[in-house]
């Protein structure tokens, strides 16, 4: 098994190549979120969005509104990667 770099989780993302579909508005967000369920790198994706305060699109199954609420509720967390991913490099399957 080889170790992936921190950014290499995107190579295993279920949404790879679907970028335009992951930035919907309104009711279409529910359809975009469905892509995230069952994704093997969902926690890495969500940690990326939370740690970098990404404001647009669906990341790790959460909309921008849901992420903002989580960030407000848990302002004590300084590294979402540490919390969600154990801050360990992801190993290839």
C-alpha positions in Angstrom: 0.0 0.0 0.0 1.2 3.5 -0.8 0.5 6.6 1.2 -1.5 9.3 -0.5 -0.6 13.0 -0.1 -3.0 15.2 1.8 -4.5 16.4 -1.5 -4.7 13.0 -3.1 -8.0 12.1 -1.4 -9.6 13.9 -4.3 -8.5 11.1 -6.7 -10.8 8.7 -4.8 -13.8 11.1 -4.4 -17.1 9.7 -5.7 -17.8 13.1 -7.2 -14.6 13.3 -9.2 -15.3 15.1 -12.5 -18.7 16.4 -11.3 -17.6 19.8 -10.0 -20.4 21.9 -11.7 -23.0 19.6 -10.2 -21.7 20.1 -6.7 -22.4 23.9 -6.6 -26.2 23.9 -6.9 -28.7 26.3 -5.4 -31.8 25.5 -3.3 -33.5 22.2 -3.7 -30.8 20.8 -6.0 -28.4 20.7 -3.0 -30.2 17.6 -1.8 -29.3 15.8 -5.1 -25.7 16.9 -4.8 -25.5 15.7 -1.2 -26.7 12.2 -2.2 -23.4 11.8 -4.2 -21.4 12.1 -1.0 -23.1 9.3 0.8 -21.0 6.2 0.6 -18.0 8.1 -0.6 -14.8 6.6 1.0 -13.2 10.1 1.4 -16.2 12.0 2.6 -14.5 12.9 6.0 -11.4 14.3 4.2 -13.6 16.4 1.9 -15.6 17.8 4.8 -12.4 18.5 6.8 -10.9 20.4 3.7 -14.0 22.6 3.5 -14.2 23.3 7.2 -10.5 23.9 7.8 -10.3 26.2 4.7 -13.7 27.9 5.4 -14.9 27.1 1.9 -18.2 28.9 1.6 -19.7 27.5 -1.7 -20.9 24.1 -2.7 -21.6 20.7 -1.2 -18.5 19.3 0.6 -18.5 16.0 2.5 -22.3 15.9 2.3 -22.8 19.3 3.9 -24.1 22.4 2.4 -22.5 25.8 3.0 -25.3 26.7 5.5 -24.7 23.5 7.4 -21.0 24.0 7.5 -21.3 27.6 8.7 -23.6 26.5 11.5 -21.2 23.7 12.5 -18.3 26.2 12.6 -20.3 28.5 14.8 -21.3 25.7 17.2 -17.8 24.3 17.4 -15.5 27.4 17.2 -13.2 25.6 19.6 -11.9 23.2 17.0 -8.8 24.4 15.3 -8.2 21.3 13.0 -11.1 19.6 11.5 -8.7 17.2 9.8 -7.5 16.0 13.2 -11.1 15.5 14.4 -12.6 13.9 11.3 -9.6 12.1 9.8 -7.4 11.6 12.8 -4.9 13.8 11.0 -3.3 10.6 9.5 -2.4 10.3 5.9 -5.0 8.2 4.0 -3.8 4.9 2.7 -4.8 3.6 -0.7 -7.1 0.7 -0.6 
